[in-house]
Amino acid sequence: MAILEISHVSKFFGGLAANADVSFTVEAGSIMGLIGPNGAGKTTLFNCITGYYPPSKGEVVFDGRRMNGLQPDRVCKLGMVRTWQKVRPLAKLSVVDNVMVGALARTSSLRKAREMAMEQLKVVRMEHRAAFLAGGLPIGERKKLEVARALATGPKLLLLDEVMGGLNPAESEEIIQLILDIKARGLTQMVIEHDMKAIMRISDRIVVLTSGEKLTEGTPQEVVSNQDVIDAYLGESHA
C-alpha cells in the first residue's frame, strides 16, 4: 500500500523548472532512495512534499490525504517530517532538550516530551550524550541528533536529506545501520544520498532525477545497470 503518492509535481522559480512532472509512489514500510546529480531537484522535491514549497503543479498525497497548501508544522503533525543537509542544532541547549523540541509536536507535557526524547536518543545510540551541549557535538553525532529530533515527532514517513554528507566511512556505516534499524521498526523512509554504495544497500526502490525530471525508477540493481543512469549520473560521479 502506498503511503505517499507524488503525481505530476512541478516546481517553477520564475521561468526555471526545478522539478518537472515528477510522479512516483512510496510503499509503506519501504525505503525509497532519491538520487541524481547536483542541481537535479532532489531537495526542492523534498520541500514540495513536506510543505516548505507549494508545488506549482501536481499533487502530493500522504496517507490518503492531499497535502498541497499545508504548512510544514501541519504536515509534521500529520506524520511526515524531514531532516536537512546542513544540520543546525540549538547549540546552547543540551542534546536531550534539542530532541524534546521534536517531541513537543506530539505532547504539551515537558515530562512526557523528555521521556520521548530519551527513547529516540536510545534509538540513535546517543543517550550517553543527553546532557551534553549540542553545539559541542562532532558532525557525525549532529547528524544522529537531527534524526533523533525528527523521530521524536512520531512520524509515519521520515525524509532524510544527505544524512551521510560530510561523514567518514565509519560514521556513514553507523548511519546506514541506523536507517536499517529504523526500517525494522516499520517506519517508511525516503533518502537523498550521493553515496551509491550506501543507497544500493538501504533502498528497496530508487528514483533518479536529472534536470528536475524523473529519469527512471526501479530496484537498486535495475537502476545501477540502466545506461541512461550511467550516462547522466554514475558516469559523472566516477569521472
C-alpha positions in Angstrom: 0.0 0.0 0.0 1.3 3.4 -1.0 1.8 5.9 1.9 3.0 8.7 -0.4 1.8 9.5 -3.9 3.6 12.1 -6.0 1.5 12.9 -9.1 2.9 15.1 -11.9 4.6 17.5 -9.4 6.4 20.6 -10.9 8.0 23.5 -9.2 8.9 26.7 -11.0 11.0 29.5 -9.8 10.3 32.3 -12.3 10.9 30.6 -15.7 13.1 27.8 -14.2 11.7 24.4 -13.6 13.4 22.9 -10.5 11.0 19.9 -10.7 9.0 19.0 -13.9 6.2 16.5 -14.0 7.6 14.1 -11.3 5.5 11.1 -10.4 6.1 8.0 -8.2 4.7 6.3 -5.1 6.4 5.1 -1.9 5.1 1.9 -0.3 4.5 1.8 3.4 7.4 0.2 5.3 9.9 0.6 2.5 13.0 2.8 1.9 12.9 4.9 -1.3 16.2 6.3 -2.5 16.3 9.6 -4.4 19.4 10.2 -6.4 20.7 12.4 -9.1 23.5 14.9 -10.0 23.8 18.2 -8.1 21.1 20.5 -9.2 18.7 17.7 -10.2 15.9 19.0 -7.9 16.1 16.4 -5.1 15.9 18.8 -2.2 13.3 21.0 -3.9 11.2 17.9 -4.3 11.6 17.2 -0.5 10.5 20.8 0.1 7.4 20.4 -2.1 6.5 17.1 -0.3 6.8 18.5 3.2 5.1 21.9 2.7 8.2 24.2 2.6 7.3 25.0 -1.0 3.9 24.7 -2.6 4.0 22.7 -5.8 3.4 24.8 -8.9 1.6 21.9 -10.5 0.6 18.4 -9.5 -0.4 16.8 -6.3 1.2 15.3 -3.1 -1.0 12.7 -1.3 0.2 11.4 2.0 -1.6 8.6 3.9 -4.6 9.2 1.8 -4.7 13.0 2.3 -3.9 15.8 -0.2 -1.1 17.8 1.2 -0.9 20.7 -1.2 -1.1 24.1 0.6 -0.5 22.7 4.1 2.3 24.4 6.2 5.3 22.3 7.4 4.1 22.3 11.0 0.8 20.8 9.9 2.5 18.3 7.7 4.7 17.3 10.6 1.7 16.7 12.9 0.1 14.6 10.2 3.2 12.3 10.3 5.7 13.4 7.7 9.0 15.0 8.7 12.3 15.8 7.1 15.9 16.4 8.0 18.2 18.9 6.4 21.6 18.7 4.6 23.1 21.4 6.9 22.4 20.4 10.4 21.7 23.3 12.8 21.2 22.1 16.3 20.1 24.5 19.0 23.7 24.9 20.0 23.2 26.3 23.6 20.7 23.6 24.6 21.5 20.1 25.7 21.1 17.1 23.4 18.0 15.9 25.1 16.5 19.4 25.0 17.1 19.5 21.2 15.2 16.3 20.8 12.4 17.5 23.1 11.7 20.2 20.6 10.6 17.5 18.2 8.6 15.6 20.9 6.7 18.8 21.7 5.0 18.4 18.3 3.2 15.5 19.9 2.7 16.5 23.5 2.4 19.6 25.6 3.8 17.8 28.7 7.5 18.5 29.3 7.8 15.3 31.3 6.4 13.3 28.5 8.5 15.1 25.9 11.6 14.3 27.9 10.6 10.6 28.0 10.0 10.6 24.3 13.3 12.3 23.6 15.3 9.8 25.7 13.6 7.0 23.8 14.8 8.4 20.5 18.3 9.1 21.8 18.4 5.4 22.6 17.4 4.6 19.0 20.3 6.6 17.7 22.6 5.4 20.5 23.2 8.8 22.0 21.6 8.5 25.4 25.0 8.9 27.0 25.2 12.4 25.4 21.8 13.6 26.7 23.2 16.3 29.0 25.9 17.4 26.5 25.6 20.8 24.8 24.5 20.2 21.2 26.9 22.9 19.9 29.9 20.8 21.0 29.0 17.7 19.1 31.1 16.4 16.2 29.4 16.3 12.8 28.6 12.6 13.0 26.7 13.0 16.3 25.0 16.2 15.0 23.6 14.1 12.1 22.3 11.5 14.5 20.8 14.2 16.7 18.9 15.6 13.7 17.5 12.1 13.1 16.5 11.7 16.7 14.7 15.1 16.8 12.8 14.1 13.6 11.9 10.7 15.1 10.6 12.4 18.3 7.8 14.0 16.2 6.3 10.5 15.8 6.4 10.3 12.0 4.9 7.7 9.7 7.3 8.9 6.9 10.9 10.1 7.5 12.7 12.0 4.8 16.5 12.1 5.1 18.4 14.7 3.1 22.0 13.7 2.7 22.3 12.4 6.2 25.7 10.9 5.4 27.1 14.0 3.8 30.5 15.0 5.2 30.9 11.8 7.3 33.9 9.4 7.3 33.3 5.8 6.3 32.9 4.6 9.9 30.3 7.4 10.6 28.5 6.6 7.4 28.3 2.9 8.4 26.7 3.9 11.7 24.0 5.9 9.8 23.4 3.0 7.4 22.8 0.7 10.3 20.5 3.3 11.9 18.5 3.7 8.8 18.1 -0.1 8.6 17.2 -0.3 12.3 14.5 2.4 11.7 13.1 0.4 8.8 13.0 -2.7 11.0 10.7 -0.7 13.3 8.3 -0.3 10.4 8.9 3.3 9.6 8.8 4.3 5.9 11.8 6.4 4.7 12.9 8.5 1.7 16.6 9.1 1.5 18.6 11.5 -0.7 22.1 10.3 -0.9 25.1 10.7 -3.2 27.0 7.6 -1.9 25.8 4.9 -4.4 27.1 2.0 -2.4 25.1 3.2 0.6 21.9 3.9 -1.4 22.2 0.4 -3.0 22.4 -1.2 0.4 19.5 0.6 2.1 16.9 1.1 -0.7 14.0 -1.1 -1.8 13.5 1.2 -4.8 15.3 4.2 -6.3 14.0 7.2 -8.2 16.6 9.0 -10.3 16.2 12.7 -11.0 18.1 14.8 -13.6 17.5 18.4 -14.5 14.3 18.3 -12.4 12.7 15.4 -14.2 12.4 11.8 -13.3 14.9 9.8 -15.4 13.9 6.4 -14.2 12.7 4.3 -11.3 13.4 0.8 -10.2 15.1 -1.6 -7.9 18.8 -0.8 -7.0 20.0 -3.4 -9.5 17.8 -2.1 -12.3 18.9 1.5 -11.6 22.6 0.8 -11.4 22.5 -1.2 -14.7 20.4 1.4 -16.6 22.5 3.0 -19.3 20.7 6.4 -19.1 21.6 6.5 -15.4 25.2 5.6 -16.1 25.4 8.4 -18.6 23.6 11.0 -16.6 24.8 10.3 -13.1 27.1 7.4 -12.4 29.4 8.3 -15.2 29.7 11.8 -13.9 30.3 10.6 -10.3 33.2 8.4 -11.5 34.7 10.9 -13.9 
